[in-house]
Amino acid sequence: MGESWLDDALDPQTRSLLTIGLVAALGQVGEVRLHTAGRCATAARRSRSARCSKHVAVYTGVALAVAALNVADEEIAAMAAADGAR
C-alpha cells in the first residue's frame, strides 16, 4: 500500500479524496475517519470532500439499489415459476 502513496501519478489531494471515496463505498467508516485526517494534511478543502462524498453516494447507492431490485425480480420470477409448476 505504501507504494501507491509514493507514486506521483496522482497529486496528494486527488489520491486522498479518491481513497476516502473508496473506503466510504466499502462502508469502512473507521477508514473514512482515518483518511479524513490525511485529507486535511493535503489541504484538500472540505467542499471538495463533500462533493466527493455526494458522488460516491449517488453511484454506490444507486448501483446497490438497482442490484437489489434485480435480485428481488429474479426471486419473484423463480417463485412464480415454482407456483406454476405445481
KAQUICOR-V329593 format. One record per pair of residues at least 24 apart in sequence whose C-alpha atoms are under 8 Angstrom apart, sorted by the first residue. I is the first residue (numbers start at 1). GAP is how many residues later the second one is. D is the distance in whole Angstrom. If there is no record, write none. Layout:
<<I/GAP/D> <I/GAP/D>>
//
This chain:
<<12/30/6> <13/26/7> <13/29/5> <13/30/7> <13/31/5> <16/26/8> <17/27/8> <17/31/8> <17/32/6> <17/35/7> <18/34/8> <21/31/6> <21/32/6> <21/35/6> <22/34/8> <24/29/8> <24/32/7> <25/31/6> <25/32/8> <25/35/6>>
//
